[in-house]
Amino acid sequence: MEKITLPNGLTVSPVALGAMDFGTTTSKEAAFRVLDAYLDMGGNFVDTSNNYAHWNGTGDESETLLGEYFSQRKCRDRIVLATKVGFDRHGEGQGLKKEQIEYWIDESLRKLNTDYIDLYYAHTDDPTTPLEETMEAFHSLVQKGKVRCLGGSNYDTWRFCEANAVAKTPYTVMQQWFTYLHARADIAPQYTFNEATTRERLRYLESKQIPLVAYSCLAKGGYECPERLPKELIGGERLAFLKKMAADKGVNASALAVAWMVNLHRCEGFPRVIPLFGSSRAEHFTANLRGVELTLSDDELAQLNRA
Ligand SMILES: NC(=O)c1ccc[n+]([C@@H]2O[C@H](COP(=O)([O-])OP(=O)(O)OC[C@H]3O[C@@H](n4cnc5c(N)ncnc54)[C@H](OP(=O)(O)O)[C@@H]3O)[C@@H](O)[C@H]2O)c1
């Protein structure tokens, strides 16, 4: 996998590995197999959070498992490590106040067995704390060397802009829900924070040269298993077209969705998109990774966009 250098200076593989379920619904052995496969294929961009996956455990599991992996494999220096702060974990952790950011960064560093985070995200907006306070707290982590770059996730675009307008160190990556299928406009998303990425958001990111890290980008397994397709997404003809082109190319539909996202920046008005996906099974994960090496002509890209 050929790496790309982002405008913020981070050099990453074109797809990121999501460790959300590692240590809870994905066993340590299975998670290590997926991590090994990702690193073997040239991947280096690993995503977690200080609260993964508290709905299935305590919220410490994913970071702790990664910390153990880095120590056992002695590979921390080969990883671009992203983690997050600001979401709830069993009634604690929600918010981006100075003291919360200062507390949770040290917790993350301890669990991850490291003394720096490459990319530290605000996991979601905190409208109750002044943006100045949040951005000053993040800036001070960068000055102390605990964090290299900042990102924002689950922000409204206008709030992301306002945060950057008051920041000494701005958010240089956005993480948001994005996939090949369009979201239905007639039902509200299951969670109010995770609005699907709109064209307006994509144009904003493109104009500011801010990459989009696309989460839940494999439709929760819905490209392969129809029963897993989130009800917020429209399958229909667009899904049928993706499946047909994937079959013609000899890959699964998830891999073609990955290829579409990796190549989307070639089209006018689209930013660099980095698909972020996870799996409990190395064979699923490596099949999906085939999308990175897939060649898509301009015409095929246009057909996928139009479908
Ligand atoms: N910023 C945020 O608020 C936010 C929110 C959600 C997620 N995330 C990040 O994004 C990452 C990925 O998100 P996600 O887990 O929600 O969604 P996802 O990557 O779209 O879907 C993961 C699911 O897809 C299934 N899958 C993948 N390949 C498959 C295949 N070939 N056949 C059948 N099933 C397949 C996996 O099942 P198997 O295990 O059976 O392969 C897994 O259950 C997370 O790990 C996390 O790092 C961030």
The ligand as a Gaussian input file, in Angstrom:
#p B3LYP/6-31G(d) Opt

LIG

0 1
 N      -16.196000       9.007000      15.103000
 C      -17.237000       8.257000      15.386000
 O      -18.216000       8.691000      16.002000
 C      -17.253000       6.818000      14.950000
 C      -18.466000       6.088000      14.948000
 C      -18.446000       4.755000      14.538000
 C      -17.247000       4.169000      14.131000
 N      -16.078000       4.879000      14.165000
 C      -14.791000       4.286000      13.730000
 O      -14.987000       3.653000      12.462000
 C      -14.609000       2.268000      12.524000
 C      -15.495000       1.441000      11.609000
 O      -16.857000       1.709000      11.864000
 P      -18.012000       0.640000      12.092000
 O      -17.481000      -0.581000      12.764000
 O      -19.134000       1.411000      12.677000
 O      -18.495000       0.280000      10.627000
 P      -18.030000      -0.511000       9.320000
 O      -16.553000      -0.552000       9.198000
 O      -18.859000       0.074000       8.253000
 O      -18.604000      -1.966000       9.577000
 C      -17.981000      -2.922000      10.355000
 C      -18.772000      -4.195000      10.202000
 O      -18.703000      -4.628000       8.840000
 C      -18.636000      -6.031000       8.801000
 N      -17.903000      -6.443000       7.617000
 C      -16.784000      -5.883000       7.119000
 N      -16.388000      -6.574000       6.025000
 C      -17.279000      -7.584000       5.842000
 C      -17.382000      -8.609000       4.896000
 N      -16.479000      -8.736000       3.905000
 N      -18.439000      -9.472000       5.010000
 C      -19.342000      -9.327000       6.005000
 N      -19.258000      -8.365000       6.955000
 C      -18.246000      -7.502000       6.859000
 C      -17.876000      -6.398000      10.042000
 O      -18.266000      -7.674000      10.467000
 P      -17.149000      -8.825000      10.710000
 O      -16.535000      -8.506000      12.006000
 O      -17.966000     -10.079000      10.684000
 O      -16.177000      -8.749000       9.551000
 C      -18.257000      -5.322000      11.049000
 O      -19.322000      -5.773000      11.848000
 C      -14.694000       1.921000      14.003000
 O      -13.848000       0.842000      14.343000
 C      -14.262000       3.205000      14.662000
 O      -12.833000       3.263000      14.698000
 C      -16.079000       6.201000      14.548000

